[in-house]
Amino acid sequence: MTNTDAGGGDRLALAVLTQYRMGTTQQLHRVLAPRVRIEQTRRRLAKLRAEGLVDRVTLPQAGRLRAWFPTAYGV
């Protein structure tokens, strides 16, 4: 993994997605860091996406709700 947080935050996010296979931003926020602002979770997921470890889809009937999933490289 390139440029991942050695403290475990990025690894934890990737591990959670790998275990659950898919989750919305809000669901991941509740599991990963419920005591911080959701923007921090969004930034972490965006960073993992930029590294090719996770990707997202926009759910068709849920407005802008996004579901995240690990890529083959991330797994």
mmCIF file of the N, C-alpha and C atoms, coordinates in Angstrom:
data_MODEL
# 
_entry.id   MODEL 
# 
loop_
_atom_site.group_PDB 
_atom_site.id 
_atom_site.type_symbol 
_atom_site.label_atom_id 
_atom_site.label_alt_id 
_atom_site.label_comp_id 
_atom_site.label_asym_id 
_atom_site.label_entity_id 
_atom_site.label_seq_id 
_atom_site.pdbx_PDB_ins_code 
_atom_site.Cartn_x 
_atom_site.Cartn_y 
_atom_site.Cartn_z 
_atom_site.occupancy 
_atom_site.B_iso_or_equiv 
_atom_site.pdbx_formal_charge 
_atom_site.auth_seq_id 
_atom_site.auth_comp_id 
_atom_site.auth_asym_id 
_atom_site.auth_atom_id 
_atom_site.pdbx_PDB_model_num 
ATOM 1   N N  . MET A 1 1  ? 0.831   -1.172 0.000  1.00 0.00 ? 1  MET A N  1 
ATOM 2   C CA . MET A 1 1  ? 0.000   0.000  0.000  1.00 0.00 ? 1  MET A CA 1 
ATOM 3   C C  . MET A 1 1  ? 0.877   1.236  0.000  1.00 0.00 ? 1  MET A C  1 
ATOM 4   N N  . THR A 1 2  ? 0.621   2.129  -0.879 1.00 0.00 ? 2  THR A N  1 
ATOM 5   C CA . THR A 1 2  ? 1.418   3.340  -0.947 1.00 0.00 ? 2  THR A CA 1 
ATOM 6   C C  . THR A 1 2  ? 0.774   4.460  -0.153 1.00 0.00 ? 2  THR A C  1 
ATOM 7   N N  . ASN A 1 3  ? 1.590   5.187  0.580  1.00 0.00 ? 3  ASN A N  1 
ATOM 8   C CA . ASN A 1 3  ? 1.130   6.359  1.332  1.00 0.00 ? 3  ASN A CA 1 
ATOM 9   C C  . ASN A 1 3  ? -0.028  6.077  2.289  1.00 0.00 ? 3  ASN A C  1 
ATOM 10  N N  . THR A 1 4  ? -0.079  4.891  2.886  1.00 0.00 ? 4  THR A N  1 
ATOM 11  C CA . THR A 1 4  ? -1.141  4.638  3.836  1.00 0.00 ? 4  THR A CA 1 
ATOM 12  C C  . THR A 1 4  ? -0.713  5.058  5.225  1.00 0.00 ? 4  THR A C  1 
ATOM 13  N N  . ASP A 1 5  ? -1.673  5.319  6.051  1.00 0.00 ? 5  ASP A N  1 
ATOM 14  C CA . ASP A 1 5  ? -1.438  5.753  7.419  1.00 0.00 ? 5  ASP A CA 1 
ATOM 15  C C  . ASP A 1 5  ? -0.892  4.589  8.230  1.00 0.00 ? 5  ASP A C  1 
ATOM 16  N N  . ALA A 1 6  ? 0.358   4.678  8.637  1.00 0.00 ? 6  ALA A N  1 
ATOM 17  C CA . ALA A 1 6  ? 0.965   3.609  9.411  1.00 0.00 ? 6  ALA A CA 1 
ATOM 18  C C  . ALA A 1 6  ? 0.305   3.459  10.771 1.00 0.00 ? 6  ALA A C  1 
ATOM 19  N N  . GLY A 1 7  ? -0.405  4.511  11.232 1.00 0.00 ? 7  GLY A N  1 
ATOM 20  C CA . GLY A 1 7  ? -1.098  4.452  12.500 1.00 0.00 ? 7  GLY A CA 1 
ATOM 21  C C  . GLY A 1 7  ? -2.302  3.529  12.474 1.00 0.00 ? 7  GLY A C  1 
ATOM 22  N N  . GLY A 1 8  ? -2.737  3.123  11.328 1.00 0.00 ? 8  GLY A N  1 
ATOM 23  C CA . GLY A 1 8  ? -3.794  2.140  11.233 1.00 0.00 ? 8  GLY A CA 1 
ATOM 24  C C  . GLY A 1 8  ? -5.131  2.638  10.723 1.00 0.00 ? 8  GLY A C  1 
ATOM 25  N N  . GLY A 1 9  ? -5.346  3.942  10.637 1.00 0.00 ? 9  GLY A N  1 
ATOM 26  C CA . GLY A 1 9  ? -6.640  4.455  10.184 1.00 0.00 ? 9  GLY A CA 1 
ATOM 27  C C  . GLY A 1 9  ? -6.998  4.026  8.776  1.00 0.00 ? 9  GLY A C  1 
ATOM 28  N N  . ASP A 1 10 ? -6.045  4.159  7.858  1.00 0.00 ? 10 ASP A N  1 
ATOM 29  C CA . ASP A 1 10 ? -6.302  3.748  6.478  1.00 0.00 ? 10 ASP A CA 1 
ATOM 30  C C  . ASP A 1 10 ? -6.432  2.230  6.380  1.00 0.00 ? 10 ASP A C  1 
ATOM 31  N N  . ARG A 1 11 ? -5.587  1.538  7.097  1.00 0.00 ? 11 ARG A N  1 
ATOM 32  C CA . ARG A 1 11 ? -5.654  0.067  7.083  1.00 0.00 ? 11 ARG A CA 1 
ATOM 33  C C  . ARG A 1 11 ? -6.958  -0.427 7.681  1.00 0.00 ? 11 ARG A C  1 
ATOM 34  N N  . LEU A 1 12 ? -7.406  0.237  8.743  1.00 0.00 ? 12 LEU A N  1 
ATOM 35  C CA . LEU A 1 12 ? -8.679  -0.139 9.354  1.00 0.00 ? 12 LEU A CA 1 
ATOM 36  C C  . LEU A 1 12 ? -9.826  0.081  8.379  1.00 0.00 ? 12 LEU A C  1 
ATOM 37  N N  . ALA A 1 13 ? -9.829  1.207  7.703  1.00 0.00 ? 13 ALA A N  1 
ATOM 38  C CA . ALA A 1 13 ? -10.885 1.498  6.729  1.00 0.00 ? 13 ALA A CA 1 
ATOM 39  C C  . ALA A 1 13 ? -10.898 0.444  5.628  1.00 0.00 ? 13 ALA A C  1 
ATOM 40  N N  . LEU A 1 14 ? -9.733  0.091  5.140  1.00 0.00 ? 14 LEU A N  1 
ATOM 41  C CA . LEU A 1 14 ? -9.647  -0.920 4.094  1.00 0.00 ? 14 LEU A CA 1 
ATOM 42  C C  . LEU A 1 14 ? -10.075 -2.289 4.622  1.00 0.00 ? 14 LEU A C  1 
ATOM 43  N N  . ALA A 1 15 ? -9.690  -2.618 5.843  1.00 0.00 ? 15 ALA A N  1 
ATOM 44  C CA . ALA A 1 15 ? -10.072 -3.906 6.439  1.00 0.00 ? 15 ALA A CA 1 
ATOM 45  C C  . ALA A 1 15 ? -11.588 -3.998 6.625  1.00 0.00 ? 15 ALA A C  1 
ATOM 46  N N  . VAL A 1 16 ? -12.197 -2.906 7.069  1.00 0.00 ? 16 VAL A N  1 
ATOM 47  C CA . VAL A 1 16 ? -13.650 -2.893 7.259  1.00 0.00 ? 16 VAL A CA 1 
ATOM 48  C C  . VAL A 1 16 ? -14.353 -3.094 5.915  1.00 0.00 ? 16 VAL A C  1 
ATOM 49  N N  . LEU A 1 17 ? -13.906 -2.385 4.893  1.00 0.00 ? 17 LEU A N  1 
ATOM 50  C CA . LEU A 1 17 ? -14.518 -2.548 3.573  1.00 0.00 ? 17 LEU A CA 1 
ATOM 51  C C  . LEU A 1 17 ? -14.307 -3.948 3.023  1.00 0.00 ? 17 LEU A C  1 
ATOM 52  N N  . THR A 1 18 ? -13.150 -4.518 3.269  1.00 0.00 ? 18 THR A N  1 
ATOM 53  C CA . THR A 1 18 ? -12.886 -5.866 2.789  1.00 0.00 ? 18 THR A CA 1 
ATOM 54  C C  . THR A 1 18 ? -13.796 -6.869 3.488  1.00 0.00 ? 18 THR A C  1 
ATOM 55  N N  . GLN A 1 19 ? -13.990 -6.679 4.787  1.00 0.00 ? 19 GLN A N  1 
ATOM 56  C CA . GLN A 1 19 ? -14.846 -7.586 5.539  1.00 0.00 ? 19 GLN A CA 1 
ATOM 57  C C  . GLN A 1 19 ? -16.312 -7.457 5.143  1.00 0.00 ? 19 GLN A C  1 
ATOM 58  N N  . TYR A 1 20 ? -16.819 -6.244 5.041  1.00 0.00 ? 20 TYR A N  1 
ATOM 59  C CA . TYR A 1 20 ? -18.232 -6.035 4.753  1.00 0.00 ? 20 TYR A CA 1 
ATOM 60  C C  . TYR A 1 20 ? -18.541 -5.933 3.268  1.00 0.00 ? 20 TYR A C  1 
ATOM 61  N N  . ARG A 1 21 ? -17.503 -5.823 2.437  1.00 0.00 ? 21 ARG A N  1 
ATOM 62  C CA . ARG A 1 21 ? -17.585 -5.778 0.974  1.00 0.00 ? 21 ARG A CA 1 
ATOM 63  C C  . ARG A 1 21 ? -18.125 -4.480 0.395  1.00 0.00 ? 21 ARG A C  1 
ATOM 64  N N  . MET A 1 22 ? -19.021 -3.806 1.101  1.00 0.00 ? 22 MET A N  1 
ATOM 65  C CA . MET A 1 22 ? -19.565 -2.552 0.600  1.00 0.00 ? 22 MET A CA 1 
ATOM 66  C C  . MET A 1 22 ? -20.190 -1.790 1.764  1.00 0.00 ? 22 MET A C  1 
ATOM 67  N N  . GLY A 1 23 ? -20.113 -0.465 1.702  1.00 0.00 ? 23 GLY A N  1 
ATOM 68  C CA . GLY A 1 23 ? -20.746 0.343  2.738  1.00 0.00 ? 23 GLY A CA 1 
ATOM 69  C C  . GLY A 1 23 ? -20.867 1.781  2.287  1.00 0.00 ? 23 GLY A C  1 
ATOM 70  N N  . THR A 1 24 ? -21.885 2.440  2.792  1.00 0.00 ? 24 THR A N  1 
ATOM 71  C CA . THR A 1 24 ? -22.055 3.858  2.464  1.00 0.00 ? 24 THR A CA 1 
ATOM 72  C C  . THR A 1 24 ? -21.080 4.677  3.300  1.00 0.00 ? 24 THR A C  1 
ATOM 73  N N  . THR A 1 25 ? -20.911 5.920  2.931  1.00 0.00 ? 25 THR A N  1 
ATOM 74  C CA . THR A 1 25 ? -20.020 6.808  3.666  1.00 0.00 ? 25 THR A CA 1 
ATOM 75  C C  . THR A 1 25 ? -20.471 6.916  5.120  1.00 0.00 ? 25 THR A C  1 
ATOM 76  N N  . GLN A 1 26 ? -21.756 7.066  5.337  1.00 0.00 ? 26 GLN A N  1 
ATOM 77  C CA . GLN A 1 26 ? -22.282 7.199  6.691  1.00 0.00 ? 26 GLN A CA 1 
ATOM 78  C C  . GLN A 1 26 ? -22.064 5.929  7.510  1.00 0.00 ? 26 GLN A C  1 
ATOM 79  N N  . GLN A 1 27 ? -22.269 4.761  6.911  1.00 0.00 ? 27 GLN A N  1 
ATOM 80  C CA . GLN A 1 27 ? -22.054 3.510  7.617  1.00 0.00 ? 27 GLN A CA 1 
ATOM 81  C C  . GLN A 1 27 ? -20.591 3.354  8.013  1.00 0.00 ? 27 GLN A C  1 
ATOM 82  N N  . LEU A 1 28 ? -19.700 3.654  7.084  1.00 0.00 ? 28 LEU A N  1 
ATOM 83  C CA . LEU A 1 28 ? -18.272 3.536  7.377  1.00 0.00 ? 28 LEU A CA 1 
ATOM 84  C C  . LEU A 1 28 ? -17.855 4.538  8.446  1.00 0.00 ? 28 LEU A C  1 
ATOM 85  N N  . HIS A 1 29 ? -18.425 5.718  8.402  1.00 0.00 ? 29 HIS A N  1 
ATOM 86  C CA . HIS A 1 29 ? -18.116 6.726  9.402  1.00 0.00 ? 29 HIS A CA 1 
ATOM 87  C C  . HIS A 1 29 ? -18.509 6.243  10.793 1.00 0.00 ? 29 HIS A C  1 
ATOM 88  N N  . ARG A 1 30 ? -19.660 5.645  10.918 1.00 0.00 ? 30 ARG A N  1 
ATOM 89  C CA . ARG A 1 30 ? -20.121 5.143  12.218 1.00 0.00 ? 30 ARG A CA 1 
ATOM 90  C C  . ARG A 1 30 ? -19.226 4.040  12.757 1.00 0.00 ? 30 ARG A C  1 
ATOM 91  N N  . VAL A 1 31 ? -18.683 3.216  11.874 1.00 0.00 ? 31 VAL A N  1 
ATOM 92  C CA . VAL A 1 31 ? -17.813 2.121  12.301 1.00 0.00 ? 31 VAL A CA 1 
ATOM 93  C C  . VAL A 1 31 ? -16.398 2.615  12.587 1.00 0.00 ? 31 VAL A C  1 
ATOM 94  N N  . LEU A 1 32 ? -15.874 3.467  11.722 1.00 0.00 ? 32 LEU A N  1 
ATOM 95  C CA . LEU A 1 32 ? -14.468 3.861  11.805 1.00 0.00 ? 32 LEU A CA 1 
ATOM 96  C C  . LEU A 1 32 ? -14.188 4.959  12.820 1.00 0.00 ? 32 LEU A C  1 
ATOM 97  N N  . ALA A 1 33 ? -14.969 6.006  12.799 1.00 0.00 ? 33 ALA A N  1 
ATOM 98  C CA . ALA A 1 33 ? -14.637 7.164  13.629 1.00 0.00 ? 33 ALA A CA 1 
ATOM 99  C C  . ALA A 1 33 ? -15.878 7.987  13.947 1.00 0.00 ? 33 ALA A C  1 
ATOM 100 N N  . PRO A 1 34 ? -16.772 7.474  14.761 1.00 0.00 ? 34 PRO A N  1 
ATOM 101 C CA . PRO A 1 34 ? -18.016 8.198  15.012 1.00 0.00 ? 34 PRO A CA 1 
ATOM 102 C C  . PRO A 1 34 ? -17.837 9.495  15.795 1.00 0.00 ? 34 PRO A C  1 
ATOM 103 N N  . ARG A 1 35 ? -16.701 9.683  16.451 1.00 0.00 ? 35 ARG A N  1 
ATOM 104 C CA . ARG A 1 35 ? -16.505 10.873 17.276 1.00 0.00 ? 35 ARG A CA 1 
ATOM 105 C C  . ARG A 1 35 ? -15.852 12.032 16.539 1.00 0.00 ? 35 ARG A C  1 
ATOM 106 N N  . VAL A 1 36 ? -15.470 11.826 15.293 1.00 0.00 ? 36 VAL A N  1 
ATOM 107 C CA . VAL A 1 36 ? -14.871 12.912 14.509 1.00 0.00 ? 36 VAL A CA 1 
ATOM 108 C C  . VAL A 1 36 ? -15.865 13.361 13.450 1.00 0.00 ? 36 VAL A C  1 
ATOM 109 N N  . ARG A 1 37 ? -15.550 14.443 12.786 1.00 0.00 ? 37 ARG A N  1 
ATOM 110 C CA . ARG A 1 37 ? -16.442 14.947 11.740 1.00 0.00 ? 37 ARG A CA 1 
ATOM 111 C C  . ARG A 1 37 ? -16.427 14.014 10.537 1.00 0.00 ? 37 ARG A C  1 
ATOM 112 N N  . ILE A 1 38 ? -17.562 13.892 9.876  1.00 0.00 ? 38 ILE A N  1 
ATOM 113 C CA . ILE A 1 38 ? -17.686 12.982 8.739  1.00 0.00 ? 38 ILE A CA 1 
ATOM 114 C C  . ILE A 1 38 ? -16.763 13.385 7.585  1.00 0.00 ? 38 ILE A C  1 
ATOM 115 N N  . GLU A 1 39 ? -16.375 14.662 7.527  1.00 0.00 ? 39 GLU A N  1 
ATOM 116 C CA . GLU A 1 39 ? -15.469 15.109 6.471  1.00 0.00 ? 39 GLU A CA 1 
ATOM 117 C C  . GLU A 1 39 ? -14.130 14.371 6.544  1.00 0.00 ? 39 GLU A C  1 
ATOM 118 N N  . GLN A 1 40 ? -13.698 14.027 7.738  1.00 0.00 ? 40 GLN A N  1 
ATOM 119 C CA . GLN A 1 40 ? -12.434 13.294 7.882  1.00 0.00 ? 40 GLN A CA 1 
ATOM 120 C C  . GLN A 1 40 ? -12.561 11.900 7.291  1.00 0.00 ? 40 GLN A C  1 
ATOM 121 N N  . THR A 1 41 ? -13.702 11.270 7.481  1.00 0.00 ? 41 THR A N  1 
ATOM 122 C CA . THR A 1 41 ? -13.932 9.951  6.893  1.00 0.00 ? 41 THR A CA 1 
ATOM 123 C C  . THR A 1 41 ? -13.984 10.068 5.376  1.00 0.00 ? 41 THR A C  1 
ATOM 124 N N  . ARG A 1 42 ? -14.641 11.105 4.876  1.00 0.00 ? 42 ARG A N  1 
ATOM 125 C CA . ARG A 1 42 ? -14.702 11.314 3.424  1.00 0.00 ? 42 ARG A CA 1 
ATOM 126 C C  . ARG A 1 42 ? -13.311 11.514 2.834  1.00 0.00 ? 42 ARG A C  1 
ATOM 127 N N  . ARG A 1 43 ? -12.474 12.292 3.538  1.00 0.00 ? 43 ARG A N  1 
ATOM 128 C CA . ARG A 1 43 ? -11.098 12.516 3.052  1.00 0.00 ? 43 ARG A CA 1 
ATOM 129 C C  . ARG A 1 43 ? -10.302 11.223 3.040  1.00 0.00 ? 43 ARG A C  1 
ATOM 130 N N  . ARG A 1 44 ? -10.473 10.410 4.079  1.00 0.00 ? 44 ARG A N  1 
ATOM 131 C CA . ARG A 1 44 ? -9.752  9.137  4.148  1.00 0.00 ? 44 ARG A CA 1 
ATOM 132 C C  . ARG A 1 44 ? -10.160 8.227  2.996  1.00 0.00 ? 44 ARG A C  1 
ATOM 133 N N  . LEU A 1 45 ? -11.462 8.149  2.721  1.00 0.00 ? 45 LEU A N  1 
ATOM 134 C CA . LEU A 1 45 ? -11.941 7.313  1.617  1.00 0.00 ? 45 LEU A CA 1 
ATOM 135 C C  . LEU A 1 45 ? -11.474 7.857  0.273  1.00 0.00 ? 45 LEU A C  1 
ATOM 136 N N  . ALA A 1 46 ? -11.458 9.175  0.125  1.00 0.00 ? 46 ALA A N  1 
ATOM 137 C CA . ALA A 1 46 ? -10.973 9.781  -1.116 1.00 0.00 ? 46 ALA A CA 1 
ATOM 138 C C  . ALA A 1 46 ? -9.492  9.477  -1.321 1.00 0.00 ? 46 ALA A C  1 
ATOM 139 N N  . LYS A 1 47 ? -8.723  9.493  -0.243 1.00 0.00 ? 47 LYS A N  1 
ATOM 140 C CA . LYS A 1 47 ? -7.300  9.171  -0.331 1.00 0.00 ? 47 LYS A CA 1 
ATOM 141 C C  . LYS A 1 47 ? -7.102  7.714  -0.757 1.00 0.00 ? 47 LYS A C  1 
ATOM 142 N N  . LEU A 1 48 ? -7.865  6.809  -0.153 1.00 0.00 ? 48 LEU A N  1 
ATOM 143 C CA . LEU A 1 48 ? -7.769  5.396  -0.530 1.00 0.00 ? 48 LEU A CA 1 
ATOM 144 C C  . LEU A 1 48 ? -8.201  5.186  -1.976 1.00 0.00 ? 48 LEU A C  1 
ATOM 145 N N  . ARG A 1 49 ? -9.184  5.965  -2.410 1.00 0.00 ? 49 ARG A N  1 
ATOM 146 C CA . ARG A 1 49 ? -9.628  5.869  -3.808 1.00 0.00 ? 49 ARG A CA 1 
ATOM 147 C C  . ARG A 1 49 ? -8.534  6.363  -4.754 1.00 0.00 ? 49 ARG A C  1 
ATOM 148 N N  . ALA A 1 50 ? -7.877  7.448  -4.392 1.00 0.00 ? 50 ALA A N  1 
ATOM 149 C CA . ALA A 1 50 ? -6.801  7.979  -5.222 1.00 0.00 ? 50 ALA A CA 1 
ATOM 150 C C  . ALA A 1 50 ? -5.650  6.982  -5.344 1.00 0.00 ? 50 ALA A C  1 
ATOM 151 N N  . GLU A 1 51 ? -5.465  6.166  -4.323 1.00 0.00 ? 51 GLU A N  1 
ATOM 152 C CA . GLU A 1 51 ? -4.413  5.150  -4.343 1.00 0.00 ? 51 GLU A CA 1 
ATOM 153 C C  . GLU A 1 51 ? -4.850  3.870  -5.036 1.00 0.00 ? 51 GLU A C  1 
ATOM 154 N N  . GLY A 1 52 ? -6.119  3.803  -5.450 1.00 0.00 ? 52 GLY A N  1 
ATOM 155 C CA . GLY A 1 52 ? -6.617  2.638  -6.167 1.00 0.00 ? 52 GLY A CA 1 
ATOM 156 C C  . GLY A 1 52 ? -7.013  1.478  -5.275 1.00 0.00 ? 52 GLY A C  1 
ATOM 157 N N  . LEU A 1 53 ? -7.163  1.720  -3.975 1.00 0.00 ? 53 LEU A N  1 
ATOM 158 C CA . LEU A 1 53 ? -7.486  0.643  -3.045 1.00 0.00 ? 53 LEU A CA 1 
ATOM 159 C C  . LEU A 1 53 ? -8.985  0.442  -2.872 1.00 0.00 ? 53 LEU A C  1 
ATOM 160 N N  . VAL A 1 54 ? -9.758  1.507  -3.037 1.00 0.00 ? 54 VAL A N  1 
ATOM 161 C CA . VAL A 1 54 ? -11.216 1.421  -2.957 1.00 0.00 ? 54 VAL A CA 1 
ATOM 162 C C  . VAL A 1 54 ? -11.812 2.216  -4.110 1.00 0.00 ? 54 VAL A C  1 
ATOM 163 N N  . ASP A 1 55 ? -13.079 1.960  -4.375 1.00 0.00 ? 55 ASP A N  1 
ATOM 164 C CA . ASP A 1 55 ? -13.806 2.735  -5.379 1.00 0.00 ? 55 ASP A CA 1 
ATOM 165 C C  . ASP A 1 55 ? -15.227 2.915  -4.868 1.00 0.00 ? 55 ASP A C  1 
ATOM 166 N N  . ARG A 1 56 ? -16.020 3.662  -5.604 1.00 0.00 ? 56 ARG A N  1 
ATOM 167 C CA . ARG A 1 56 ? -17.374 3.939  -5.153 1.00 0.00 ? 56 ARG A CA 1 
ATOM 168 C C  . ARG A 1 56 ? -18.342 3.915  -6.321 1.00 0.00 ? 56 ARG A C  1 
ATOM 169 N N  . VAL A 1 57 ? -19.599 3.713  -5.993 1.00 0.00 ? 57 VAL A N  1 
ATOM 170 C CA . VAL A 1 57 ? -20.687 3.825  -6.957 1.00 0.00 ? 57 VAL A CA 1 
ATOM 171 C C  . VAL A 1 57 ? -21.745 4.717  -6.327 1.00 0.00 ? 57 VAL A C  1 
ATOM 172 N N  . THR A 1 58 ? -22.484 5.416  -7.151 1.00 0.00 ? 58 THR A N  1 
ATOM 173 C CA . THR A 1 58 ? -23.601 6.210  -6.666 1.00 0.00 ? 58 THR A CA 1 
ATOM 174 C C  . THR A 1 58 ? -24.855 5.374  -6.818 1.00 0.00 ? 58 THR A C  1 
ATOM 175 N N  . LEU A 1 59 ? -25.569 5.194  -5.732 1.00 0.00 ? 59 LEU A N  1 
ATOM 176 C CA . LEU A 1 59 ? -26.758 4.355  -5.763 1.00 0.00 ? 59 LEU A CA 1 
ATOM 177 C C  . LEU A 1 59 ? -27.866 5.072  -6.531 1.00 0.00 ? 59 LEU A C  1 
ATOM 178 N N  . PRO A 1 60 ? -28.496 4.391  -7.488 1.00 0.00 ? 60 PRO A N  1 
ATOM 179 C CA . PRO A 1 60 ? -29.396 5.046  -8.434 1.00 0.00 ? 60 PRO A CA 1 
ATOM 180 C C  . PRO A 1 60 ? -30.645 5.686  -7.819 1.00 0.00 ? 60 PRO A C  1 
ATOM 181 N N  . GLN A 1 61 ? -31.235 5.086  -6.819 1.00 0.00 ? 61 GLN A N  1 
ATOM 182 C CA . GLN A 1 61 ? -32.500 5.596  -6.295 1.00 0.00 ? 61 GLN A CA 1 
ATOM 183 C C  . GLN A 1 61 ? -32.324 6.310  -4.966 1.00 0.00 ? 61 GLN A C  1 
ATOM 184 N N  . ALA A 1 62 ? -31.101 6.656  -4.634 1.00 0.00 ? 62 ALA A N  1 
ATOM 185 C CA . ALA A 1 62 ? -30.850 7.255  -3.325 1.00 0.00 ? 62 ALA A CA 1 
ATOM 186 C C  . ALA A 1 62 ? -30.185 8.623  -3.423 1.00 0.00 ? 62 ALA A C  1 
ATOM 187 N N  . GLY A 1 63 ? -30.445 9.345  -4.473 1.00 0.00 ? 63 GLY A N  1 
ATOM 188 C CA . GLY A 1 63 ? -29.854 10.671 -4.620 1.00 0.00 ? 63 GLY A CA 1 
ATOM 189 C C  . GLY A 1 63 ? -28.354 10.592 -4.818 1.00 0.00 ? 63 GLY A C  1 
ATOM 190 N N  . ARG A 1 64 ? -27.616 11.228 -3.928 1.00 0.00 ? 64 ARG A N  1 
ATOM 191 C CA . ARG A 1 64 ? -26.152 11.231 -4.044 1.00 0.00 ? 64 ARG A CA 1 
ATOM 192 C C  . ARG A 1 64 ? -25.494 10.227 -3.119 1.00 0.00 ? 64 ARG A C  1 
ATOM 193 N N  . LEU A 1 65 ? -26.246 9.304  -2.565 1.00 0.00 ? 65 LEU A N  1 
ATOM 194 C CA . LEU A 1 65 ? -25.696 8.308  -1.651 1.00 0.00 ? 65 LEU A CA 1 
ATOM 195 C C  . LEU A 1 65 ? -24.684 7.436  -2.380 1.00 0.00 ? 65 LEU A C  1 
ATOM 196 N N  . ARG A 1 66 ? -23.488 7.336  -1.802 1.00 0.00 ? 66 ARG A N  1 
ATOM 197 C CA . ARG A 1 66 ? -22.421 6.560  -2.434 1.00 0.00 ? 66 ARG A CA 1 
ATOM 198 C C  . ARG A 1 66 ? -22.115 5.325  -1.605 1.00 0.00 ? 66 ARG A C  1 
ATOM 199 N N  . ALA A 1 67 ? -21.860 4.239  -2.299 1.00 0.00 ? 67 ALA A N  1 
ATOM 200 C CA . ALA A 1 67 ? -21.443 3.005  -1.655 1.00 0.00 ? 67 ALA A CA 1 
ATOM 201 C C  . ALA A 1 67 ? -19.988 2.747  -2.055 1.00 0.00 ? 67 ALA A C  1 
ATOM 202 N N  . TRP A 1 68 ? -19.166 2.446  -1.058 1.00 0.00 ? 68 TRP A N  1 
ATOM 203 C CA . TRP A 1 68 ? -17.742 2.196  -1.266 1.00 0.00 ? 68 TRP A CA 1 
ATOM 204 C C  . TRP A 1 68 ? -17.477 0.705  -1.237 1.00 0.00 ? 68 TRP A C  1 
ATOM 205 N N  . PHE A 1 69 ? -16.478 0.277  -2.006 1.00 0.00 ? 69 PHE A N  1 
ATOM 206 C CA . PHE A 1 69 ? -16.086 -1.128 -2.020 1.00 0.00 ? 69 PHE A CA 1 
ATOM 207 C C  . PHE A 1 69 ? -14.597 -1.229 -2.304 1.00 0.00 ? 69 PHE A C  1 
ATOM 208 N N  . PRO A 1 70 ? -13.950 -2.305 -1.830 1.00 0.00 ? 70 PRO A N  1 
ATOM 209 C CA . PRO A 1 70 ? -12.524 -2.456 -2.108 1.00 0.00 ? 70 PRO A CA 1 
ATOM 210 C C  . PRO A 1 70 ? -12.297 -2.914 -3.552 1.00 0.00 ? 70 PRO A C  1 
ATOM 211 N N  . THR A 1 71 ? -11.241 -2.434 -4.159 1.00 0.00 ? 71 THR A N  1 
ATOM 212 C CA . THR A 1 71 ? -10.889 -2.885 -5.502 1.00 0.00 ? 71 THR A CA 1 
ATOM 213 C C  . THR A 1 71 ? -10.122 -4.206 -5.384 1.00 0.00 ? 71 THR A C  1 
ATOM 214 N N  . ALA A 1 72 ? -9.855  -4.832 -6.505 1.00 0.00 ? 72 ALA A N  1 
ATOM 215 C CA . ALA A 1 72 ? -9.063  -6.059 -6.494 1.00 0.00 ? 72 ALA A CA 1 
ATOM 216 C C  . ALA A 1 72 ? -7.683  -5.789 -5.924 1.00 0.00 ? 72 ALA A C  1 
ATOM 217 N N  . TYR A 1 73 ? -7.124  -4.641 -6.236 1.00 0.00 ? 73 TYR A N  1 
ATOM 218 C CA . TYR A 1 73 ? -5.818  -4.245 -5.712 1.00 0.00 ? 73 TYR A CA 1 
ATOM 219 C C  . TYR A 1 73 ? -5.885  -4.031 -4.198 1.00 0.00 ? 73 TYR A C  1 
ATOM 220 N N  . GLY A 1 74 ? -6.992  -3.468 -3.729 1.00 0.00 ? 74 GLY A N  1 
ATOM 221 C CA . GLY A 1 74 ? -7.162  -3.210 -2.303 1.00 0.00 ? 74 GLY A CA 1 
ATOM 222 C C  . GLY A 1 74 ? -7.329  -4.468 -1.485 1.00 0.00 ? 74 GLY A C  1 
ATOM 223 N N  . VAL A 1 75 ? -7.944  -5.459 -2.077 1.00 0.00 ? 75 VAL A N  1 
ATOM 224 C CA . VAL A 1 75 ? -8.163  -6.718 -1.368 1.00 0.00 ? 75 VAL A CA 1 
ATOM 225 C C  . VAL A 1 75 ? -6.835  -7.436 -1.239 1.00 0.00 ? 75 VAL A C  1 
# 
